[in-house]
Each structure stands twice: as structure tokens, then as C-alpha cells.
Amino acid sequence: MTVIVTHPRADFDALSSCYALSKIYKDSFVYFPDKPQNNVQKFLRDFPHIFQFFDERNLSKVKRVVMADVSSWRRVGILSRLKGKVQLHIYDHHRHYIEDAKFDFPESFGATVTGIVEILRKRKIPISDFDATIYLLGIYEDTGFLEYSSTTKKDVLIAKYLLKKANKSLVHRYLGIELSEKQRELFEVFKRNREIIKVNSIKIIFYHAFLRDFKEEISPVIHFFKRIKDSVMVFVLQSEKKTNIIVRSESKELGADEVARVFGGGGLRYASSAVVIGIGYEEIKNKILDYVKGLKESIDISKFIPQTYFQLLKRIGEIANLSGMRVYLVGGIVRDMLFGNRSIDFDIVCEGDAILLGRRIKEELGFSLKENRIFKTCLLEKDDIKFDLATARKEVYPYPGSLPKVSPSNIIEDLKRRDFTINSIAISINKDDFGRFIDPFNGRKDIREKELRVLHEKSFHEDPTRILRAVRFIARFNLELEKKTEKLLKEALRKRYLSLIPPPRFKNELFLILNEKDIISVLDRFFRWNLGIYIHRKLTKDFYFKSLKKIIELSGDTLFDFILYIEEYFSKPLFYFLILTSFLSRKDRRYISERFSLSKYERDVLCFDKRKIKRILSYIKKGKKDEIFLILEDMKVENILYAGTFIKDLKERKLLFDYFLIVKKRKIHLTGKDLIRMGVKEGPLVGKILSELKKEVLLGRVRGKSQEIEFVGKVIKNLTKINIDKSQ
């Protein structure tokens, strides 16, 4: 028997999640630990036959518990008695981890039912008009009609899909917004206290109120204010203890999330919020206005980097000023700041001689210096701090796929050679204009609008590896291809520009892709563009989505469970490269190894004997400890991890990695020279004894150097005795 359970005082997200899961788990029963909320009770009275309800007397018959919008055994009533005794599946947008759970969402949502509806659609389970109405009730209630800061893009997309089918009058009947007396009071105060200010062509409408003791939801009040085109609406509610800031944006230039981040908050581009203490309306307003003014001009770098680095950057800017040079932060660190992320990966471009400036910085600040005179670059290092310094340069590509010819130039030309607009932004660090943006290609606008755009029409033609970088950036930053860029990329794929890239260079870009955090998202994009054929012709889009993707999803579970065990021994890109090629013949894998100029270690991983996997699985099942130790000794960690993906039982998988760690720690201390000094004659016998010693150490029968010496001594004694017996 399968029972779907939700949390106490079930809301519409809980109810709709249970209902959606009943479509996946056929013949299941639903259990509410206590009375649902009033509006949910009303719905169940109106539609009493939507569930088969669980009878607590049948507790002993339950084989599987499915948690909906909840992930704690403490919150599921009588079913908590089944902890550790039944199969557990979890569907909860809060994503709390339970060790014995079998399923969970791969990402967070504003409402649990959003993720479940996505599963229904992927499995092509029909959604009726009535179903859509129930699911929409859950999304709307848990996201405040898509206006809470926790709302995700996926919530919006699923709600948009459901709206085509849902009965809107039913939705409003059960979620009808009626303001309380306090909320109506707030609405009137907001209306009276309105201020409109225009900064840098951005229209900002401020609403502010002071209510000493307001404890109710603010979002329903905001819902009654009509959105105004091309404007940003900022609602400031100040009370005795705190100040709430709610932002709604219809502006293309300024997102609500950007405004909220000024105060440590966050959310979506169109709706976000923040809470501050000890700041009044005027200060909040001025901070927002200062931020908007700075959008066109500068950024406070100190918010995104450690103070030590910040002070060093200022000193570098001062030294550059005295040297008559202009210096700029460029590349990933600037992009990451604009996405709201901290970074310590510093690339500095200098208009002038970077090596000369590097030498002056070395003298002034005590850095060590590594120079590259060919490329006019240098690396400054001090303790754990690193700065890459390069001369601003212009690039010309002699032919598609070639490395560029470079010549010294200015910052604009240096930015022009970059791959995408989001990476073509610089920040001055000179003393006179520290923090000022140089953004000739409107990269900040593309970051705000979440678009990936090339700088010119020949971008993919000049450097086809930009196609592979597009895969990474789209997945990492959740971007969309700008329309013209999408057209150019499709043309580049059609003309097979990537075939012009030297295989080792392709491999370097591929390994960066395989090192991305969200491996499923990045590989989905990689294979959707059918880029697998550049690894091997058999790695097609269809092959990935029908076969490979399942293995990669399983491997994610393996990594999640055991990354702490094996991180120091392990190459994530190589592991996923192994999975991508594992279905190919050994001959094909050898061909790939040679074509991509893999190192010996990488070749060994890729071309391993897959029959060993079957032997490992068999030994694990049969508990053959000695055999496992011996087979693991010759295997690379990536191959062992790969074997782990085929072990479904968590305890057996853990056992495999326990054995692996033991093997890694059991190393012999004696060498061939030690054996010769002990009296073993130089020759094949040395290798044989070492091999026998290694086996004994692996099996744990010989431990430590003293026992190894004792073991070798016994072998020598036995050999001597055998020789004496033979001579007699």
C-alpha cells in the first residue's frame, strides 16, 4: 500500500501536491495528519471524491510513504511510526535531506506542485481542466499569485501553462483576496504617500507607510496596486522593529531583484523583497537612487571581494596612475559581480606595458612576479593572493579555429575580442575613477535581461569554441540566447565549424563543461545541440536522451553520497567523460584517447576493462572482501565511482567506497632497493616478492614497515631453506 501524506494544517499547495502525486502513484491513499486550513476544508466539502483517504487501522499494510510538501517524519502524524521500515519518496520544494529517501526534486520551486506538474508533463500524464485548476490553486497560494520573493521562473512557466485550462472563477472563489481592516489601512496610507522620481530615464514610484504594529501579510495589499509600464514600484513599510521593502518592476533597465540586493534581499526580476532594521524611508530612498545613478557609471567593488584584495586593488590603481597607465578589472570577475556573486579570480588589463607595471607593483607591494614576455602578461603572487596582469591587446584570427595573432591596443579593442557581451565589461581601478564601468557593448543590459549575445556576426566563425562556452554560460547563469546570436549559432552548427578546432583544444573546453555544477542542465544543452558527435559519431542527441542521461542522473546520486570520501583523489570532468564514452567499444575509446591527446592517467581511466565492473558487483554481493581489495588496487577512482553507479543498494555502495579508502591507505613501505639490501638477488625475484608483499599489505595481513621487513625476512629464509634442500 502507498500512502501520500502532507504536513499539518494543509494548504492548497499541500492539497494540490497530494492530488498530482495520486496521478503518479496509482491506487494510492491520501493522509492528512490533522485538519487542513479552512479554505482547503471548504474545497474538500465541495469536491469530496478527489481522494481515497487512508484509514489509520491499515498502518501495518503500508509499504511506501510519499511525502508531499513536507520532508520530516516528525510532521506526518501516525505514519512517523514507519520511519526506517518502508520505502520513502519525497516531493518538497524546501528540499530538506532525509538519508533513506528515494526521490527528491533536482531544484527548488516556489510551490511543491510546480515540480510535480513538471514531472506529469515529462511523463505525458494527461492534465484535465479540473486538474489544472487544482494545481493552479497550489501555485498561486504558495507564491502569492507569483509575487513572493521565493517564486521561480519555473513556477511562472507552469502557471502560464495551467492558465490555458484552469477554471479561473474557481481559483478566485477559493483564493479570493479580501483585505483585513489593517491591510485596508495600509493600502490607504500607501496611496497617500506616493513619490515619483526619474533617474537616468528610469521611473521609480515610491510608496511609504509607518504602522507601529503591522503583523499581517503585505503582498495582498501590493496586489491591489496596478502595475505601471516601464516603471519600478518600491513599497516601504516601516514599523517599530523592522522595515519591509517590497519591489515590483516593469522596467527593462532595472530589475526588482537588483533593488532588493542593495539591502541584502533578493527575488525575481519582476518581484522581490528585503527586510532591514534601523533604516527609515528617506535613507532607503536615497540608497536606491544612489544605486540607480551608479548603474550608468560605477560599482562598489568592496561589496564583492574580501577587504584585503580591495585595498590591494586600490594600491595597484595608485601605482598605475603614477606610471601614467590605465588599469581595469575585466572578464569573469566583473561578470560575476553583476550577477551578484563574490569572486577572487582577478584579471587585470593594462593600457601600457603590463610587465613594466608588474615590476613596479612587485617593488611597492612585495609580490613575487612571473613574466611572459611573448604574450606581455605577468602573474603577481603574495601568500594566497594572485593577480593576472595583461597588456590590452587586439586580436586577429588568420582562419577559423586558429589561435589569434595579437598586438598591443586599448581597453575598447581588448573588450571587443571577447566572446560574449556579458564578458566584455571592464571596471576602472585607477585612483581618479575607481569603480567606473566601461561597457561599450551593453553587457550589463544583457545580464539584467538574462541574454547571451555575441559581439559580432563572425564570432563563432573566428572561434568555434565559443559554441562550447555558450553551453556553459547558458546553464550556469540560466540565460537565453539572444535571437540573432541563436541564428548565428545554428548557422555555425550547420557548417560544422567545431570540426575545425584541434581536438586537444576541444577537450579542454569540454572538461570545463563537465566541471559545471549543474551537470544535467549543461549536458542537456550540449546534446540538444548535438555536440556529442564531435567526441565520437555514435554520441548522438538521441543516444544521450534515451540512454546516457539516465546513467548520468544515477552518477549524480553516487557523487552526492560519496564526494567527501573521494574528492582529493577525483577528477569530476574525467569521471563524466568516462560515462559519456563508457558505452563505446574499447577500440573506440582508445581512438578517442589518442585523438584528444589524453594523458596516460586519463587513457587508463577511459580504456579500462569493463568486465571488472561485473566482477566488482559480484564480489560486493557475495561479500568477497579479499578479491575486492585486489581488484580495486589496480583501478582508478573514476572507474570505481562508475562501478558505484550500478550498485542500487546504498549500504553496498558505501561498502565499495570504504574498501577503496582502505586500499588507498594501505601502501607498502619497502622498495626493491630495500629487498636487495636485505639479501634478495637483483632480478625478477625482487618484483615477485614485492608483488606478494603488496598483496599481503592490501589484505591487511601485514601492517607497518616492521611487519613488512619480518615478512620479507621469512620469504628469504624459506627461499634459502628450499635452495639448501635442493642442494642436498
Number of C-alpha atoms within 10 A of each C-alpha: 14 21 25 24 28 31 24 17 15 22 22 27 28 28 27 30 30 28 21 23 23 21 16 14 13 9 12 20 21 22 22 20 16 13 11 20 13 13 15 21 17 13 16 15 10 9 10 11 9 10 16 14 14 19 11 10 7 9 15 10 9 17 14 17 26 27 29 27 26 23 25 15 16 13 16 21 16 13 18 13 13 17 13 11 11 14 16 21 19 24 25 26 23 16 18 13 12 15 10 13 18 11 14 18 16 12 11 18 23 27 30 28 34 27 23 25 24 15 16 16 12 9 10 9 12 10 17 11 14 13 19 22 22 24 30 31 25 26 28 23 19 23 21 19 19 22 26 20 24 21 24 19 15 17 25 19 12 20 23 12 13 22 15 12 16 21 17 13 11 15 18 11 11 16 18 10 12 10 15 13 9 15 20 14 14 22 20 12 17 21 13 12 11 14 12 12 12 12 11 12 11 17 20 23 18 19 22 22 22 17 14 12 11 15 10 11 13 17 15 19 21 20 13 11 12 8 14 14 11 15 22 27 25 26 22 25 24 24 18 12 10 15 21 16 24 26 30 25 25 19 19 16 20 23 23 25 23 25 29 25 15 14 16 12 18 21 23 23 24 21 24 27 27 21 17 16 12 11 12 17 19 11 11 18 17 11 15 19 18 12 18 22 14 16 16 14 15 18 20 13 19 14 13 19 17 13 12 10 16 15 12 15 23 16 18 23 24 19 21 24 16 11 13 12 17 19 32 27 23 22 21 18 24 29 21 18 17 19 16 14 13 17 15 14 16 19 18 25 28 26 20 22 17 26 23 15 22 28 17 17 21 16 11 12 13 12 20 16 17 15 17 11 10 6 15 19 22 22 18 19 16 13 7 5 14 17 21 18 25 24 25 27 24 19 17 13 14 11 12 18 20 15 14 16 11 13 14 18 16 16 23 18 14 22 26 20 17 18 21 25 25 30 26 28 29 27 25 22 25 23 19 11 13 20 22 21 22 22 20 14 20 14 24 24 16 19 20 18 17 19 21 25 24 25 21 15 13 13 22 24 23 19 21 24 22 20 23 18 16 24 22 27 18 18 22 16 14 13 19 18 16 16 12 13 21 15 12 19 24 15 14 18 17 9 11 14 20 23 14 16 18 13 18 14 13 19 19 14 18 20 17 14 25 22 18 18 11 16 19 18 16 22 23 17 18 22 19 15 17 16 22 20 14 17 19 16 9 16 20 18 19 13 13 22 14 9 11 18 17 13 15 20 14 16 21 18 13 22 18 9 14 17 16 9 15 16 12 8 12 15 17 18 19 19 23 21 20 21 20 20 21 18 15 15 12 16 10 15 20 17 14 19 19 13 14 17 15 16 11 10 10 18 18 16 21 26 22 18 12 14 8 16 18 12 14 22 19 13 17 18 11 9 13 12 14 14 14 21 20 16 15 22 18 9 16 18 22 24 23 19 22 22 20 27 18 16 19 11 10 14 9 16 21 17 16 24 18 13 17 22 15 16 21 13 10 18 14 18 14 17 11 16 11 13 21 13 10 13 11 19 11 13 10 8 13 17 14 11 18 18 12 13 21 21 18 18 20 22 19 15 12 20 16 14 13 11 13 21 18 12 18 20 16 12 16 17 12 12 13 12 12 11 11 10 9 8 7 5
